[in-house]
Amino acid sequence: MSALWTSAEIAEAVGGRAPAPFVASGVSIDSRTLARGDLFVALKGVRDGHDFVADALRKGAAGALVSRDPPEVAGDPRLIRVEDTLAALTALGRAGRARARAMVIAVTGSVGKTGTKEALRHVLARQGGCHAAAASHNNALGVPLTLARLPHDVPHAAIEIGMNRPGEIAPLARLVSPHVAIITTVEAVHIQFFPDEEAIADEKAAIMQGVVAGGAVVLNRDNRHFPRLLSHARQLGLARILTFGTDPRADIRLLDWRTEGFGGRARARLLGQEISFRLAAPGRHAAQNALAVLAAVFATGADPFRAAEDLADLAPAPGRGQRVAVRFGDGEAVLIDDSYNASPPSMRAAFAVLAEALASRRVAVLGDMLELGERAEDEHRALAQAAVQARIDLVFCCGPLMHHLYEALPMRMRGAHAADSEALLPLLHGALQPGDVILVKGSLGSRMGRIVEFLARGVG
């Protein structure tokens, strides 16, 4: 068991007291997934983590951070007491970042954050190693947890930073203190608490406030908010600004994209040199995000040309564009599982991927896009034009918001509409056929994963 933290280091970081010495090999906030040797942090949320401290210690936790003694383990010398366990976790994350020797990359953007973070993990793991969260972990809880788990000797780290409301990114960016910050793009996503896209751009730009002296920022030159983001960078005195996109002025420029099987091949100009590289992930948007990855890799001093080669075997994760062959009757169909989340720009990108698919029929099974505020009805209705342009043959919808898209579709494209994903299942049975390519997409709250499970079992 490798030592991540000693009890003395934890106590010093969080301002607590460790009655007995111990060594923690990890940090956990969930007793169900806790590994032997972890430090358990008892957070107060929907369920009070203090109710699970005894269970965590029985499972082999090295110790626990608590703000009160649970009765079952009162006086246990493995307990480190603090006033506020979330504040203590944040302090532990700050200490983890301060002692690390890693080149740290922070990633934000309206779409593409997790995919970009995973691509960075993949390519930098082959250039010495890279620490990154297994899940999104991009909020006020997930970011400090990721930093608290940061090994002190790993050479690279990729940290995702997200937001739902104004003012959330800046404190997380300062906590992460990245050497490189990426803004993948700015779109009308999570707009419910923002007056307009410009306000979203300003919030995304706040990631630059954490960049260390001499650090770099990677910006999407194709995005309409690029001048605004560039202005933020200059006001903060950031001299190292790398751009990516199809714009001729981009530092890393996409010259061409061609679909090949379940992925594609990109041709780009990188640092004055033309290169060609394959992606296992489909879609031009994946190629754009790959350019951001290569720019960040270069900014850290690692090898972007090797990274481009290593992107070839990075397959999409389940729920994020993964393609699966499924049985339908006496034949097969292809399922594109993009069920993890959805927004207007990511929905259009998924339609573009579906348009490139070789299929007897292109079918979209769609759930509501959430957190769009007053724009929700219009944004759903506007997808009809994108669906027509993508030459989608049949669209199935579920949820009250997706009803607006369904009504806006030409009659020939209407498959069925249901109240929710569960109610849509019987309407899909018998409507799909061998040779179809089926896209399943919706916000996490739409529970489109239920449809993926149903289709993956095979129909007929």
Stockholm file with secondary structure:
# STOCKHOLM 1.0

chainA/1-460         MSALWTSAEIAEAVGGRAPAPFVASGVSIDSRTLARGDLFVALKGVRDGHDFVADALRKGAAGALVSRDPPEVAGDPRLIRVEDTLAALTALGRAGRARARAMVIAVTGSVGKTGTKEALRHVLARQGGCHAAAASHNNALGVPLTLARLPHDVPHAAIEIGMNRPGEIAPLARLVSPHVAIITTVEAVHIQFFPDEEAIADEKAAIMQGVVAGGAVVLNRDNRHFPRLLSHARQLGLARILTFGTDPRADIRLLDWRTEGFGGRARARLLGQEISFRLAAPGRHAAQNALAVLAAVFATGADPFRAAEDLADLAPAPGRGQRVAVRFGDGEAVLIDDSYNASPPSMRAAFAVLAEALASRRVAVLGDMLELGERAEDEHRALAQAAVQARIDLVFCCGPLMHHLYEALPMRMRGAHAADSEALLPLLHGALQPGDVILVKGSLGSRMGRIVEFLARGVG
#=GR chainA/1-460 SS CCCSEEHHHHHHHHTCBCSSCCEESEEESCTTTCCTTEEEECCBSSSBGGGGHHHHHHTTCSEEEESSCCGGGTTCTTEEECSCHHHHHHHHHHHHHHHCCCEEEEEECSSCHHHHHHHHHHHHHTTTCCBCCSSCCCSTTHHHHHHHTCCTTCSEEEEECCCSSTTSHHHHHHHHCCSEEEECCCCSSSGGGSSSHHHHHHHHHGGGGGCCTTCEEEEETTSTTHHHHHHHHHHTTCCEEEEEESSTTCSEEEEEEEEETTEEEEEEEETTEEEEEEESSCSHHHHHHHHHHHHHHHHHTSCHHHHHHHGGGCCCCTTTTEEEEEEETTEEEEEEEECSCCCHHHHHHHHHHHHHSCCSEEEEEEECCCSCGGGHHHHHHHHHHHHHHTTCCEEEEESTTHHHHHHHSCGGGEEEEESSHHHHHHHHTTTCCTTEEEEEECCGGGCTHHHHHHHHTCBC
#=GC SS_cons         CCCSEEHHHHHHHHTCBCSSCCEESEEESCTTTCCTTEEEECCBSSSBGGGGHHHHHHTTCSEEEESSCCGGGTTCTTEEECSCHHHHHHHHHHHHHHHCCCEEEEEECSSCHHHHHHHHHHHHHTTTCCBCCSSCCCSTTHHHHHHHTCCTTCSEEEEECCCSSTTSHHHHHHHHCCSEEEECCCCSSSGGGSSSHHHHHHHHHGGGGGCCTTCEEEEETTSTTHHHHHHHHHHTTCCEEEEEESSTTCSEEEEEEEEETTEEEEEEEETTEEEEEEESSCSHHHHHHHHHHHHHHHHHTSCHHHHHHHGGGCCCCTTTTEEEEEEETTEEEEEEEECSCCCHHHHHHHHHHHHHSCCSEEEEEEECCCSCGGGHHHHHHHHHHHHHHTTCCEEEEESTTHHHHHHHSCGGGEEEEESSHHHHHHHHTTTCCTTEEEEEECCGGGCTHHHHHHHHTCBC
//
